Amino acid sequence: MRKTRRKLEEMLWVTGLHNFARAVYGRTAGREVAAARAKIRSFYAQLIPQPSLVFDIGANVGAMSAIFAALGNRVIALEPNGDCARHIQLSYADYGIDVIQAVAGAEDGLATIRLSDERDDISSLSVEWMEAIKNEHPNYSELWSKQATVPMLKLDTLVTHYGAPEFIKIDVEGYEESVLAGLSLQPPLLSFEFNAAFLPATERCLDSKVFAADSEFNYALGDPSTFEHPWMGKDQIKKLLGSMDKQDRHGDIFVRRPRLQA
């Protein structure tokens, strides 16, 4: 999170005014945010049977975790940035979200992640992704100002501990391919972030061995509230993504198991 926002939140938590400040925000500047989140909540309510187990991989400040939890799901949130993880724990203490300060990857162990004091949404383990984004946005070149060593867990390890989830959301800024490599059983529904400026990695994710050959695919641009097309096969979604305008186009690709077909 931005330094100024982090310091303000620390002060509000220490003084016990954080819930009051959230209520004031919700009645003023937060109205637009609340309306947008209501659309996202409606979108996921139709996709995920409640109650379910949900893994939120790359939870950031917990907005999506809170939406999943508000729908009645049990949420396991992985977030490597300590400031963001603490924000989830304090801001959504009554939501019952299990927060783990870690990253997901192909192996259990340790990993070094690059972080930014200016933007909490660009933390990444992928040097390739960071270079692609810097080429797209030269002003980002100095944003990754620090690094941290954090635990790395395979999704299979989470499954062993918590059980098989109904839905896995992966948003890890270019590291999606490695996260999928740590998963051996396809869940009923899974999503991973894509960026049109980084499509080769997206195609490798689509080819992940964890996805059944007859899986169906779709995508939503920006914050997911509607699908762009009907469900389709892998070759079709690759063709659509390949024809997409490469500048500032990002969203989430959804993959469902064949048994979920209508």
C-alpha positions in Angstrom: 0.0 0.0 0.0 1.1 3.6 -0.4 3.2 4.8 2.5 0.7 7.6 3.4 -2.3 5.3 3.3 -0.4 2.7 5.4 0.5 5.3 8.0 -3.0 6.6 8.2 -4.5 3.1 8.6 -1.9 2.3 11.3 -3.1 5.5 13.2 -6.7 4.6 12.8 -6.2 1.0 14.0 -4.1 2.1 17.0 -6.7 4.7 18.0 -9.7 2.4 17.5 -11.2 4.6 14.8 -10.7 2.4 11.8 -14.3 1.0 11.7 -15.7 4.5 12.1 -13.5 5.7 9.2 -14.6 2.8 7.0 -18.3 3.7 7.7 -17.7 7.3 6.7 -15.9 6.3 3.6 -18.7 3.9 2.7 -21.2 6.8 2.9 -19.1 9.2 0.8 -16.3 8.3 -1.6 -16.9 4.6 -1.2 -20.3 4.6 -2.9 -18.9 4.0 -6.4 -16.6 1.3 -5.0 -19.5 -0.4 -3.3 -21.6 -0.3 -6.5 -18.8 -1.8 -8.5 -18.2 -4.5 -5.9 -21.9 -5.3 -5.8 -21.7 -6.2 -9.5 -18.6 -8.4 -8.9 -20.4 -10.1 -6.1 -23.4 -10.8 -8.3 -21.1 -12.2 -10.9 -19.4 -14.7 -8.6 -22.7 -15.6 -6.8 -23.8 -17.2 -10.1 -20.5 -19.0 -10.6 -19.7 -20.4 -7.2 -22.2 -22.6 -5.3 -22.4 -21.4 -1.7 -21.0 -22.3 0.7 -17.8 -23.4 -0.8 -14.1 -23.5 -0.1 -12.3 -20.7 -2.1 -8.5 -20.1 -2.5 -7.6 -16.4 -3.2 -4.1 -16.5 -4.4 -2.6 -13.1 -4.5 -5.2 -11.5 -2.3 -3.7 -8.0 -2.2 -5.7 -5.9 0.3 -8.5 -8.4 0.4 -11.3 -6.9 -1.7 -12.0 -10.1 -3.5 -11.5 -12.3 -0.4 -14.2 -10.1 1.3 -16.6 -10.6 -1.6 -16.1 -14.4 -1.6 -16.5 -14.5 2.2 -19.6 -12.3 2.1 -21.2 -14.8 -0.2 -20.9 -17.4 2.6 -17.7 -19.2 1.4 -14.7 -20.2 3.5 -11.8 -18.2 2.1 -8.0 -19.1 2.3 -6.1 -15.9 1.2 -2.4 -16.0 0.2 -0.7 -12.6 0.2 3.1 -12.1 0.5 3.1 -8.4 1.2 3.0 -8.1 5.0 1.2 -4.7 4.9 -1.5 -6.1 2.7 -1.9 -9.3 4.7 -2.3 -7.2 7.9 -4.8 -5.0 6.2 -7.0 -8.0 5.4 -6.7 -9.3 9.0 -7.6 -6.0 10.5 -10.1 -4.7 8.0 -12.0 -8.0 7.6 -11.6 -9.5 11.0 -15.3 -10.4 11.2 -15.3 -12.1 7.8 -13.5 -15.3 8.9 -10.9 -15.1 6.2 -7.8 -17.3 6.8 -4.8 -15.1 5.8 -1.4 -16.7 5.0 1.6 -14.4 4.3 3.1 -16.5 1.5 3.2 -17.0 -2.2 2.1 -19.9 -4.3 4.5 -21.7 -6.7 5.7 -24.9 -8.2 7.5 -26.0 -5.0 7.3 -25.6 -1.3 10.2 -23.5 0.0 11.2 -19.8 0.0 10.9 -17.1 -2.7 12.1 -13.6 -3.2 9.4 -11.1 -4.2 9.8 -7.6 -5.5 7.6 -5.0 -3.8 6.6 -1.4 -4.3 5.9 1.3 -1.7 3.8 3.2 -4.2 1.5 0.4 -5.6 0.5 -2.7 -3.8 -0.9 -4.3 -6.9 2.4 -4.9 -8.8 4.3 -7.1 -6.4 5.8 -9.9 -8.4 8.2 -12.8 -8.5 8.4 -12.7 -12.3 11.3 -10.7 -13.8 10.0 -11.4 -17.3 6.6 -9.9 -16.3 8.1 -6.8 -14.7 10.2 -6.1 -17.9 7.1 -6.5 -20.1 5.2 -4.1 -17.9 8.1 -1.6 -17.8 8.2 -1.7 -21.6 4.5 -0.9 -21.7 4.7 1.8 -18.9 8.3 3.3 -18.8 7.2 5.3 -15.7 7.0 2.1 -13.7 10.7 1.5 -14.0 11.5 2.6 -10.4 8.4 1.3 -8.7 9.9 -2.0 -7.5 11.8 -0.4 -4.6 12.3 -3.3 -2.2 12.2 -7.1 -1.9 11.3 -9.7 0.7 11.9 -13.4 1.3 8.6 -15.2 1.9 7.4 -18.8 2.2 6.3 -20.5 -1.0 3.5 -23.1 -1.0 2.2 -25.4 -3.7 -1.5 -25.3 -4.3 -1.4 -29.0 -3.7 -0.1 -28.3 -0.2 -3.0 -26.0 0.5 -5.4 -28.7 -0.8 -3.8 -31.3 1.5 -4.3 -29.0 4.5 -7.6 -27.4 3.8 -9.3 -29.7 1.3 -10.2 -29.4 -2.4 -11.6 -25.9 -3.2 -14.6 -25.2 -5.5 -12.8 -22.2 -6.9 -9.3 -20.9 -7.1 -8.6 -17.3 -8.0 -5.0 -16.6 -9.1 -3.7 -13.0 -9.4 0.1 -13.0 -9.1 1.4 -10.5 -11.6 3.0 -12.8 -14.2 3.7 -15.8 -11.9 0.5 -17.7 -12.8 2.3 -20.4 -14.8 4.4 -21.4 -11.8 1.4 -21.4 -9.5 -0.5 -23.7 -11.8 2.6 -26.0 -11.9 2.0 -26.7 -8.2 -1.6 -27.9 -8.8 -2.3 -31.5 -9.8 -6.1 -31.7 -9.6 -8.3 -29.3 -11.6 -11.0 -27.6 -9.4 -14.5 -27.1 -10.8 -13.7 -23.5 -11.5 -10.4 -21.5 -11.6 -9.4 -18.1 -12.8 -6.0 -16.5 -13.5 -5.1 -13.0 -14.4 -3.8 -12.1 -17.9 -2.3 -9.0 -19.5 -2.3 -8.5 -23.2 1.2 -7.2 -23.0 2.3 -10.6 -21.7 0.4 -13.1 -23.8 3.1 -15.8 -24.3 2.9 -16.6 -20.6 -0.9 -16.6 -20.8 -0.8 -19.2 -23.6 1.5 -21.4 -21.5 -1.0 -21.2 -18.7 -3.8 -22.2 -21.0 -1.7 -25.2 -22.0 -1.2 -26.2 -18.3 -1.4 -30.0 -17.9 -3.8 -29.6 -15.0 -6.6 -28.6 -17.3 -8.6 -31.4 -18.9 -8.6 -31.4 -22.7 -12.3 -30.6 -22.9 -12.3 -27.8 -20.3 -14.1 -24.7 -21.2 -12.7 -21.1 -21.1 -13.9 -17.6 -20.9 -12.6 -14.2 -19.9 -13.6 -11.0 -18.2 -11.9 -7.6 -18.7 -10.9 -5.4 -15.8 -12.6 -6.3 -12.5 -14.8 -9.3 -13.4 -18.5 -8.5 -13.5 -19.5 -10.1 -16.9 -18.0 -12.4 -19.5 -17.0 -11.1 -22.8 -18.2 -14.2 -24.8 -20.0 -17.5 -24.3 -17.8 -20.4 -22.9 -15.4 -21.7 -25.6 -12.6 -24.2 -26.2 -8.9 -23.4 -25.7 -8.0 -22.8 -29.3 -10.8 -20.3 -29.6 -9.8 -18.3 -26.6 -6.2 -18.2 -27.8 -7.3 -16.8 -31.1 -9.4 -14.1 -29.4 -6.6 -13.1 -27.0 -4.1 -13.0 -29.9 -6.3 -10.5 -31.8 -6.7 -8.2 -28.7 -5.4 -4.7 -28.6 -2.1 -5.1 -26.6 -2.2 -1.8 -24.8 -3.6 -1.7 -21.3 -5.8 -4.7 -21.7 -6.0 -7.1 -18.8 -8.5 -9.2 -17.0 -9.2 -12.8 -15.8 -9.4 -16.0 -17.7 -11.8 -18.5 -16.3 -11.5 -22.3 -16.7 -14.2 -24.7 -15.8 -14.3 -28.5 -15.7 -16.5 -30.3 -18.2 -19.0 -31.4 -15.5 -20.0 -27.7 -15.1 -21.3 -27.5 -18.7 -24.9 -26.3 -19.0 
